[in-house]
């Protein structure tokens, strides 16, 4: 987000100077600096993505290892009262969510958050009166976010419980084969 904001600022500065007819710098000067800004932004992006996904794989591996160790050390009564489908669901669907969907969602959320912050900073510099309206809008957003989060968690819990019989039936079918 910062690289894109800086690149956009540089383009606006370049176009403003060209519109004024300023000959202080050549076109190549602006072009080379724009290319340098873009290359640095790409390098930072690649290192950020590589580091982020390295750590998400490490976290997924740790969570799976801890969950597996916990299931292996569980007492027998745990297996008597917990359907096999629910246990399989934890290792199939939930680990898939941790490995695939969660990193992508976190990456998109961080990128979106940084873009919003950069946009708000630029808009606040250009039009400071927007800060007056921003407070109430932020409070409304936080209220709606909390409402959505509670509803979403409950729906996911209900979906997880409803999938357990499907995994149990599939597992029992494989055992019977």
C-alpha positions in Angstrom: 0.0 0.0 0.0 2.8 2.4 0.8 4.6 1.6 -2.4 1.5 2.2 -4.4 0.8 5.5 -2.6 4.4 6.7 -3.1 4.3 5.8 -6.8 1.0 7.6 -7.2 2.3 10.6 -5.5 5.4 10.6 -7.8 3.2 10.3 -10.8 1.1 13.3 -9.7 4.2 15.3 -9.1 5.6 14.4 -12.5 2.3 15.3 -14.3 2.0 18.5 -12.3 5.5 19.6 -13.3 4.9 18.6 -16.9 1.7 20.5 -17.0 3.4 23.6 -15.7 6.0 23.3 -18.5 8.8 22.9 -16.0 12.1 21.9 -17.6 14.1 21.5 -14.3 14.2 17.8 -14.8 14.0 15.6 -17.9 11.4 12.9 -18.5 14.0 10.3 -17.9 14.6 11.6 -14.4 11.0 11.1 -13.5 10.8 7.8 -15.3 13.9 6.3 -13.6 12.7 7.4 -10.1 9.3 5.9 -10.9 10.9 2.6 -12.0 13.1 2.6 -8.8 10.0 3.1 -6.6 8.2 0.3 -8.4 11.1 -2.1 -8.1 11.5 -1.4 -4.4 7.8 -1.9 -3.9 7.9 -5.2 -5.8 10.9 -6.4 -3.8 9.3 -5.6 -0.5 6.1 -7.3 -1.6 7.9 -10.5 -2.6 9.8 -10.6 0.7 6.6 -9.9 2.7 4.6 -12.6 0.9 7.4 -15.2 1.2 7.9 -14.5 4.9 4.2 -14.5 5.6 3.6 -17.8 3.9 6.6 -19.4 5.5 5.2 -18.5 8.9 1.7 -19.6 8.0 3.0 -23.1 7.0 5.0 -23.2 10.3 1.9 -22.3 12.3 -0.3 -24.8 10.5 2.2 -27.5 11.2 2.4 -26.7 14.8 -1.4 -26.6 15.2 -1.8 -29.9 13.5 1.0 -31.5 15.6 -0.6 -30.2 18.8 -4.1 -31.4 17.8 -2.8 -34.8 16.7 -0.8 -35.2 19.9 -3.9 -34.2 22.0 -6.1 -36.7 20.2 -3.5 -39.5 20.7 -3.3 -38.7 24.4 -7.1 -38.4 24.8 -8.8 -40.9 27.2 -11.0 -43.6 25.9 -14.2 -41.9 27.1 -13.4 -39.0 24.8 -13.8 -41.4 21.8 -17.0 -42.9 23.3 -18.8 -39.5 23.5 -17.2 -37.7 20.5 -18.4 -38.9 17.1 -15.6 -40.0 14.8 -16.9 -37.6 12.1 -16.3 -34.6 14.4 -12.7 -35.7 15.0 -12.1 -36.2 11.3 -13.8 -32.9 10.6 -11.2 -31.1 12.8 -8.4 -32.7 10.9 -9.9 -32.4 7.4 -11.9 -29.3 7.0 -10.6 -27.2 9.9 -6.9 -27.8 9.0 -7.8 -27.0 5.4 -9.2 -23.7 6.6 -6.0 -23.0 8.6 -3.7 -24.0 5.8 -5.5 -22.4 2.8 -8.2 -20.0 3.6 -6.9 -18.3 6.8 -3.5 -17.1 5.3 -5.2 -15.7 2.3 -7.8 -13.9 4.4 -5.2 -12.5 6.7 -3.1 -11.3 3.8 -6.0 -9.6 2.1 -7.2 -8.1 5.4 -3.7 -6.6 6.1 -3.4 -5.3 2.5 -6.9 -3.8 2.6 -6.3 -2.2 6.1 -3.0 -0.6 4.9 -4.8 0.8 1.7 -7.6 2.2 3.9 -5.1 3.9 6.2 -3.1 5.3 3.3 -6.3 6.6 1.7 -7.5 8.1 5.0 -4.1 9.9 5.5 -4.1 11.3 2.0 -7.8 12.4 2.2 -7.2 13.9 5.7 -4.3 15.9 4.4 -6.2 17.2 1.4 -9.6 17.6 3.2 -9.2 17.8 7.0 -13.0 18.3 7.5 -13.4 14.6 6.7 -12.1 13.7 10.2 -15.3 15.1 11.7 -17.4 12.6 9.8 -15.0 9.8 10.3 -15.7 9.4 14.0 -19.4 8.5 13.8 -18.8 6.3 10.7 -16.1 4.4 12.5 -18.4 3.7 15.5 -21.2 2.5 13.2 -18.6 0.2 11.4 -17.4 -1.2 14.7 -21.0 -2.0 15.8 -21.8 -3.8 12.6 -18.5 -5.7 12.7 -19.2 -7.0 16.2 -22.7 -8.0 15.2 -21.4 -9.8 12.1 -18.6 -11.6 14.0 -20.9 -13.1 16.6 -23.4 -14.2 13.9 -20.6 -15.7 11.7 -19.0 -17.6 14.6 -22.4 -19.2 15.5 -23.1 -20.1 11.9 -19.7 -21.7 11.5 -20.2 -23.7 14.7 -23.6 -25.0 13.4 -22.1 -25.9 10.0 -19.2 -27.8 11.7 -21.6 -29.8 13.8 -23.8 -30.6 10.8 -20.8 -31.9 8.8 -19.7 -34.4 11.5 -22.3 -37.1 10.6 -21.1 -37.0 7.0 -17.5 -37.6 8.0 -18.5 -40.3 10.4 -20.5 -42.1 7.7 -17.7 -41.8 5.2 -15.2 -43.2 7.8 -17.5 -46.1 8.7 -18.0 -46.9 5.0 -14.2 -47.1 4.5 -13.7 -49.3 7.6 -16.5 -51.6 6.4 -14.9 -51.9 2.9 
